[in-house]
Amino acid sequence: MVFFGSGSLGVPCLQELARRGCIDVVVSQPDRPAGRGRVSTPTPISVAALECGLKLIRTDNANQLETRDQCARAKVIVVIAFGQKLLPELIADRVAINLHPSALPKWRGAAPIQRAMMAGEQRITACAMAVAERMDAGAIYARHDFELGATETAGELHDRIARDSVEMMLQTIERARVGAIIGQEQIEAHATRAMKLSKSEAYVDFAQTAPLVRCRIHGLAPWPGCDAEISGEPIRLLRVREVSVNGAALSAAPSENAPGANLPGANLPGEILQGGFVACAVGAIEIMQVQPVGGRAMAWQDFCRGRSIQAGQRMTSAPRKEQA
């Protein structure tokens, strides 16, 4: 088979297929400048392919003649986080299988894990599906559900899906190899889009419920992150935990400055409560891990040392302008 991929989502599957001796050639995006030094950097799939001793084609046009020639004998094409559209003539007369981390037809597009989490979904589904001319619109071959952890970030869930979807992909590939693959067509009326994330979305609205605040913060991690400010000092929120305003930990220590502060839920959204809690419109979150500007990730308690952060202060978060 031929494996098309670029992002790290496909690395575990590529490694297992290589271990089994199934891959003839790997096709990935070209090396591109990355980091502050703009050093030419290979894709995660290119790195994995070379480590496995596989033949590798790096191209910004996978539909060119060289790639089509490499696919001529392939019965199966596997496509995972590749980043290019494959034309019909490239995938004709063979089964082309794609791994997409969403409950298709929901969340078609570039950021399905993040968008699903930011929308408050607690179960994320990965699909093995047919590559189709329209983006993420192919028939579904298999599904695997993932329950979202209480403090799991989008980056962590991405890596878990990459690892735990391998068996689903292997079974789908085997069915394709023996001609026993059956797909279920998607319902177009139910399709939604998972648009690419932007830096301008790196904020959270504390005037939402605690579950939605938690899901947005975790859905934005690790990129573009979730920025906030306390008394003018910017920080990045990395990990939080949802708590109940009616719980003993909160009802015992509301802000003394807020009107009606002794009543559960009376705190203003974004108000810092004792113990590292931040009030939301309904419920509250516990700040677990943050990152100061130019600093390393650290526990909230470590961040507070040497800083005069007190109950009653406000944590704010707002959209930032895109850099030109």
N, C-alpha and C positions, 0 to 999 in steps of 0.2 A: 504494500500500500504506500501511498504518498501522504505525508503529514504536513499540513499547512498551519502555521502558528507563529505568534510573536510574543504575546504576553505570558506571564507566569502561570495563568490559569491552566494552560495545557502541559506544563512541565511534568507533573506526575504521570499523566497518561502517556506522554512521549517516552519517558524512562521505562515504563512497564512494557510498552510495545517493543521498544528497542531490546529489552532483556529477553523477550520472546522471539526476537529475530524477525519481526513482521514488517519492518519499515525498509523500503528501498531508497527513499530520498526524503529530505526535509526541506520545505520551502518557508522562508521567513523574510521579514522586512530587512532592508539594509541597515548597517550600523549607522547610528545617528549621534550628534553631539548631545551630551547630557551633563548635568551638574554645573557647578559654578565655573569650573574650568573649561566647560564645553568640550570635554574629551569624547572622541568617537567611541561609542559604546554599542556592543552587540545586544540584540534582544535576548531575553531569558531563554527563549527557545533555541536561538543560535548557540548560546553557551552550552545548553544541555545536549544539543545534537553533536557538537564537537566533542564533548566529554564522553558521549556514548560511541564515538567513532563513526558516526553516520555521515553519508554524503549530504552536503548542505548547499542550497541555492539561496543567495540573498539578493532579492530583487524588489524594485518598487513597481513592477508590473508582472504579476504572476500569470497573466494570460498570454505572455509572449510564447513564441514557438518553442524555445528551449524547455520551458516548463510543460507545455503540452506534450512534447516528445517524452518527457520523463513519466508522464501519466498514462502513456499509451497502453502499457501492459497492466496497469493497476486495476484491480477489481473494486477496491474501496479507497476512498479519499476521506481523511479525517481533517476537520477544520476546527480549531479552537483558538479564539481570540487572535485572529490573523490580521484583521485591519484592512483587507482589500476585498473588493467584490470579485467573485469568480464568474466568468462568463459561461453561458450554457454549453458552448463547444468544449470547454475544459472539463466539465463534469458529466457530459453526455455518455450514455452507455455504461455507467458505473454508479455505485451507491456512494453518495457524498454525505457524511455524517458530521453534524456540528453539535458542540456542547454549548448550551446557552443557560446561564444561571438565573432563570426566572420561570414563573408559572405561566408559560405562553398559553394564550396570546397576550397576556399582560406583560408590560415592561419590555417591549421590543426596543433595542437600541443600545447605546454605548455604556450606560450606567445602571444596569438592572438591579444589582444588589443594593446599591446606595439608594436608588429611588424607592424600592420596595421598603427598605428599612425606614427611610425618612417619612414614608406614608403611614408608618405605624404597624406594618405587617409583622407578625410574630413567627410565621412559617414561610420560609423561602424555598422555592422549588427549583431544581436544575433539570433541564430537559436534554435528552439526546434527540436530535431532530434532523430532518432532511435539509440540506442546503438548497435554497430556492432563489429565484431571480429577485424577488422582493425580500428586503432585509428581515430575517428572523420569522419568515412566514411559512416555512416548510412544515410538512407533516411531522407529528410527534411520534417517535419510536419508543421512548421510555421516559419515566419521571422518577425523581428521587427527592423526597422532602427533607428539609433541615429545620429543626426547631431552633429558634434564635435564643442564644444564651442571654441571661439577664444583664450582663456587662460586656457582651461581645460586640466588637467593632466591625465595620464593613470589611476592613482589611483582614481581620482574623477569620471572618466568615468566608471571604473569598478563598483564603488558603485552605480552609476546611472543605469547601466545595471541590476545590481542585483535587484534594487527596481522596475524598470519599465518593467522588463520581467516577473514579477509574473503573470500578467493577461494572457499573452500569454501561459505560462506554465499551468495555471489553465484550460484554454479553451482546450488545447491539451490533458490534463489528462482526462477531461470530455468526449471528443470525444473517447478517448481510452476506457473509462469505458463503454460506450454504444455501442462499436464496430463500430464506424463510423470514425475511423482515416485512413487517406490516406497520404502516403508519396511520395515525389518526389525524385527519385534517383539522386545522385550527378554525375557530369561529371568528370571522373577520369583525363582526359587530362588537366583539368583546376585546378587541385589540387596544392597547394603550402604549404610549411611548415613554422610554426612559432616556431623556435627553442628557447629553454630556454635561458633566458638572463644570461650574466656573468658579473662579475665586470670589466673585461677587456674592456667592451663596454661603460664604463661610461665617454664618451667624445663626443665632437661635432666638426665638421669641418666647420669653418666659411667661407671656400672657396666654400660653397654651397649657394643656393638661400635662402633668408630669410624664405620663407615658410617651406623649408626642415629643416633649422636650428631650427626653432620654434617647428616643429613636433617632431624632435629628442629629444630636451630637455624635452618636455612635455611627450613624450613616455617613457622616462627613469625615470620619477618621479612616485612614490617615490623611486623605487629600480631598478637598482643600483645607480641611480642618474646621474648627469652630472657634472663632475669636470672640473675646469678651474683654471688659474692662472693670477694674475695681479702683475707685478713687483716682481715675486717670491712668492707672498702670495696665497696659495690655497683657493679656495672657491667652493661651490656647487651651480650651477644655478638651481633654483627651478621653476621660472615662468617668462615668457617673453611675449612680445607683438610684433607682426610683424608691421613694419612701412615701408613707401616708401621713398627711398632716394630722390625722386623728390619732396617730400612734403616740405612745408615751414619750418617745424621744423628742417629738416636736411640741406636743401640747405643754410639756414642762418648761420649754424655753423659747417662747415667741419673743419678738422684738418688743422692748419696753416703750419704744417711741411711737409705735403704730396705734392709731385709734382702734379700740376693741381688740387689742393684741391678745388678750386672754381667750379669745374665741378661736376654735380651730378654723383655719382657712382664712383668717382676717389679714394675714400679711400681704404686702404688696408684691406683685410678680417681680422677681429678681432680687427681693430683699434677702440679705444674708441672715440666717438664723444661727443659733449656737450649734456647735458640733460640725460645721461644714455643710449645713443644709442651705439650699436656696429655694425660696418659695416660688411656686408656679401658680397659674390661675386655679388649678385644682391639684392638690397634692404638692409634693416637693421632691427635689433631687438632692442626693448627697454627692458632693464633689469628691472624687477619689484620686484623680490624677490630672495634673495640668503641666503646661510648659511655658515658662517665661520667655519673652522675646530674646533670642540669642542664647538661650539656656537649654538645659537638658530636661527631659520629662522627669517629673518628681511627684511624690505624694502630696496631697493638699496640705497635710500637716507640716511637711517640710517647707512648702512654699510660704506658709503663714509665719514661720519662725523669723523674727526680726522685722516683721511688718505689723502695723497696727490695724489689723482687720478685725472689726467688731460686729456683733449683732446689730442690725438696724441699718448697716450700709447697704448700698444697692450694687448689684452686678448688672451691667448693661451689655447689650450685644446688638449690633446693627450692621446692615450690608456695607461692604467696602467697595470703593470704586475699582473697576478693572484698570490695570496698568496698560498703557498704550504699548 
